[in-house]
Amino acid sequence: MQSLKVVIDVRNNYETIIGKFKGAVDSCTKAFREFPSWVDGQFQPSEPENGHTEANANSSDGSTKNQPAITKPKTPPRVAMYCTGGIRCEKASSYLLSKGFEEVYHLEGGILKYLEEVPEKESLWEGECFVFDKRVSVEHGLVQGNHKLCYGCKQPVSDADMEAPQWEYGVSCPYCYSSKSLQEKERARARQRQFETWGIIGGPDKGRKPDTIKQNHTTQVSNLL
């Protein structure tokens, strides 16, 4: 990846804050659907030989003059991208090629395959990788990481985050505390109390396990015989 002009992290910002490849460009998106807009705002397909574009502007006497315009960086000739498992990169690659990028590559198998196969001493990865399951994050060798999940905003939180006064398990964390109203926090507390009491949200009659439902159905059938 070092020989390529630009390495882009196509994941979302709540993923990149806990780990990414050294020197990678963060696309700073909250959702993947924002990636095309980020590309359009970051790069331009080509650039004139004089190094700048010219825009028409009206002078005070009503005539039109050519004035230098601020330009975006020229599209790099080669780009590499990566994401968690590779799926988002496939979609992003198609978009970049359609916008005139000459050479587009992506990390086959994504970060997860890289962490699984590349020894930590040889790795360019820094931090942990966010995953969309109960592990929350993984390290080299796909060992479970140290991050937990804030159930108030679904963002990964570190041990330091959980020491902050804004942290309340099942309610809020430093990333979402200020954006939640008192009513939202109280609803979250009530939901958390239900979970701690019953093991499920909504009380004992909600979210029953399939085995329980099957047992109740068998009992009802037996009573009819």
C-alpha positions as CSV (number, residue, x, y, z in Angstrom):
1,M,0.0,0.0,0.0
2,Q,3.0,2.3,0.5
3,S,3.5,2.6,-3.3
4,L,0.0,3.9,-3.9
5,K,-0.9,7.6,-3.9
6,V,-3.9,7.4,-1.6
7,V,-5.2,4.9,0.8
8,I,-8.9,5.6,1.8
9,D,-10.8,4.2,4.8
10,V,-14.4,3.8,3.5
11,R,-15.8,2.9,6.9
12,N,-17.9,5.3,9.1
13,N,-16.4,7.6,11.7
14,Y,-17.6,5.5,14.7
15,E,-15.5,2.7,13.2
16,T,-12.4,4.7,12.3
17,I,-12.0,6.3,15.8
18,I,-10.9,3.1,17.4
19,G,-8.5,1.9,14.7
20,K,-7.3,2.3,11.1
21,F,-4.2,1.7,8.8
22,K,-1.3,4.0,9.4
23,G,-1.4,7.0,7.0
24,A,-4.9,6.2,5.7
25,V,-7.3,9.0,4.7
26,D,-10.5,9.0,6.7
27,S,-13.6,9.6,4.6
28,C,-15.4,11.1,7.7
29,T,-18.8,9.6,7.0
30,K,-21.6,8.8,9.4
31,A,-23.1,6.4,6.9
32,F,-21.7,4.7,3.8
33,R,-24.3,6.5,1.6
34,E,-22.3,9.7,2.3
35,F,-19.2,8.3,0.6
36,P,-20.0,9.5,-2.9
37,S,-20.5,13.1,-1.7
38,W,-17.2,12.9,0.2
39,V,-15.4,11.8,-3.0
40,D,-17.1,14.6,-5.1
41,G,-16.1,17.2,-2.5
42,Q,-12.5,15.9,-2.1
43,F,-11.3,15.2,-5.7
44,Q,-11.8,16.5,-9.2
45,P,-11.4,14.3,-12.3
46,S,-8.8,16.4,-14.0
47,E,-6.9,19.7,-13.9
48,P,-5.8,22.2,-16.6
49,E,-2.1,22.3,-17.4
50,N,-1.7,25.8,-15.8
51,G,-2.5,24.2,-12.4
52,H,-5.8,26.0,-11.8
53,T,-9.2,26.4,-13.3
54,E,-10.8,29.6,-14.3
55,A,-14.2,30.8,-13.4
56,N,-16.2,33.6,-15.0
57,A,-17.0,36.5,-12.6
58,N,-18.8,39.8,-13.3
59,S,-16.8,42.9,-12.6
60,S,-18.3,46.2,-11.2
61,D,-18.7,47.5,-14.8
62,G,-20.8,44.5,-15.9
63,S,-18.1,42.9,-18.0
64,T,-17.1,39.3,-17.6
65,K,-13.5,38.4,-16.5
66,N,-11.7,35.2,-16.0
67,Q,-10.5,34.8,-12.4
68,P,-8.6,31.9,-10.8
69,A,-10.9,29.6,-8.8
70,I,-10.1,27.5,-5.8
71,T,-9.7,23.9,-7.0
72,K,-10.0,20.6,-5.3
73,P,-7.0,18.2,-5.3
74,K,-6.5,16.3,-8.6
75,T,-7.8,12.8,-8.8
76,P,-4.8,10.6,-7.7
77,P,-3.7,8.1,-10.4
78,R,-3.9,5.1,-8.0
79,V,-6.2,4.6,-5.0
80,A,-6.4,1.8,-2.5
81,M,-9.4,1.3,-0.2
82,Y,-10.3,-0.9,2.7
83,C,-13.3,-1.7,4.9
84,T,-14.2,-4.3,7.5
85,G,-14.9,-7.3,5.2
86,G,-14.6,-5.9,1.7
87,I,-18.2,-5.5,0.6
88,R,-18.4,-1.7,0.9
89,C,-15.1,-1.5,-1.0
90,E,-16.6,-3.3,-4.0
91,K,-19.4,-0.7,-4.2
92,A,-16.9,2.2,-3.6
93,S,-14.6,0.9,-6.3
94,S,-17.4,0.9,-8.9
95,Y,-18.2,4.5,-8.0
96,L,-14.6,5.7,-8.2
97,L,-14.1,4.1,-11.6
98,S,-17.2,5.8,-12.8
99,K,-15.8,9.1,-11.7
100,G,-12.6,8.7,-13.8
101,F,-10.2,7.3,-11.3
102,E,-7.5,5.4,-13.3
103,E,-6.5,2.6,-11.0
104,V,-8.6,1.5,-8.0
105,Y,-7.7,-1.3,-5.6
106,H,-9.2,-2.7,-2.4
107,L,-8.0,-4.9,0.3
108,E,-9.3,-8.4,-0.5
109,G,-11.1,-9.9,2.5
110,G,-11.0,-6.6,4.3
111,I,-9.4,-5.7,7.6
112,L,-10.6,-8.9,9.2
113,K,-8.7,-11.1,6.8
114,Y,-5.6,-8.9,7.2
115,L,-5.7,-9.1,11.0
116,E,-6.2,-12.8,10.8
117,E,-3.2,-13.5,8.5
118,V,-0.6,-10.7,9.1
119,P,1.5,-11.0,12.2
120,E,1.2,-8.0,14.5
121,K,4.9,-7.2,14.2
122,E,4.6,-6.9,10.4
123,S,1.2,-5.1,10.5
124,L,0.4,-1.6,9.5
125,W,-2.8,-1.6,11.4
126,E,-3.2,0.6,14.5
127,G,-5.8,0.1,17.2
128,E,-8.8,-2.2,17.1
129,C,-11.3,-3.1,14.4
130,F,-15.0,-2.5,15.0
131,V,-17.2,-5.5,14.2
132,F,-21.0,-5.8,14.0
133,D,-21.5,-8.5,16.5
134,K,-21.3,-9.0,20.3
135,R,-17.5,-8.8,20.2
136,V,-17.7,-5.1,19.3
137,S,-14.1,-5.0,18.3
138,V,-11.2,-7.3,17.5
139,E,-7.4,-7.1,17.5
140,H,-4.7,-9.0,15.6
141,G,-5.5,-12.7,15.3
142,L,-9.2,-11.7,15.6
143,V,-8.9,-11.7,19.4
144,Q,-11.8,-9.8,21.0
145,G,-10.8,-6.2,21.7
146,N,-11.4,-4.0,24.8
147,H,-14.2,-1.8,23.4
148,K,-17.8,-2.1,24.6
149,L,-21.0,-0.8,22.9
150,C,-23.0,2.2,24.1
151,Y,-26.6,1.1,23.7
152,G,-27.7,4.7,23.7
153,C,-26.0,5.5,20.3
154,K,-24.4,2.2,19.2
155,Q,-20.9,3.6,19.2
156,P,-17.9,1.7,20.5
157,V,-16.6,3.1,23.8
158,S,-13.2,2.5,25.5
159,D,-12.3,2.0,29.1
160,A,-11.5,5.7,29.3
161,D,-14.9,6.6,27.9
162,M,-16.6,4.5,30.6
163,E,-14.8,6.4,33.3
164,A,-16.3,9.7,32.1
165,P,-19.2,11.2,34.0
166,Q,-21.4,11.1,30.8
167,W,-21.2,7.3,30.8
168,E,-24.3,5.4,32.1
169,Y,-24.6,1.8,31.1
170,G,-27.5,1.3,28.7
171,V,-28.3,5.0,28.6
172,S,-25.5,7.3,27.3
173,C,-21.8,7.8,26.7
174,P,-19.5,10.8,26.1
175,Y,-20.5,10.7,22.4
176,C,-24.3,10.9,22.8
177,Y,-24.9,12.4,26.3
178,S,-25.3,16.0,25.2
179,S,-27.6,15.1,22.2
180,K,-30.1,13.1,24.3
181,S,-33.0,14.8,26.1
182,L,-34.0,14.1,29.7
183,Q,-37.0,12.2,28.4
184,E,-34.8,10.0,26.1
185,K,-32.5,9.2,29.0
186,E,-35.3,8.3,31.3
187,R,-36.8,6.0,28.7
188,A,-33.4,4.3,28.3
189,R,-33.2,3.9,32.0
190,A,-36.6,2.2,32.1
191,R,-35.7,0.0,29.3
192,Q,-32.4,-1.0,31.0
193,R,-34.3,-1.8,34.3
194,Q,-36.7,-4.1,32.3
195,F,-33.7,-5.9,30.8
196,E,-32.0,-6.3,34.2
197,T,-35.2,-7.5,35.8
198,W,-36.6,-9.8,33.1
199,G,-33.6,-10.4,30.8
200,I,-35.7,-8.9,27.9
201,I,-37.2,-5.6,27.0
202,G,-40.9,-5.1,27.7
203,G,-41.4,-7.5,30.6
204,P,-42.0,-11.3,30.9
205,D,-44.6,-11.5,28.1
206,K,-42.3,-9.9,25.5
207,G,-39.6,-11.6,23.4
208,R,-40.2,-15.1,24.7
209,K,-37.7,-17.6,23.6
210,P,-38.8,-20.2,21.0
211,D,-38.4,-23.1,23.5
212,T,-40.8,-21.4,25.9
213,I,-43.3,-20.7,23.2
214,K,-43.1,-24.4,22.0
215,Q,-43.5,-25.6,25.6
216,N,-46.6,-23.4,26.1
217,H,-48.1,-24.6,22.8
218,T,-47.5,-28.2,23.8
219,T,-49.2,-27.6,27.2
220,Q,-52.2,-26.0,25.5
221,V,-52.6,-29.0,23.1
222,S,-52.4,-31.5,26.0
223,N,-55.2,-29.7,27.8
224,L,-57.4,-30.1,24.7
225,L,-56.9,-33.9,24.7
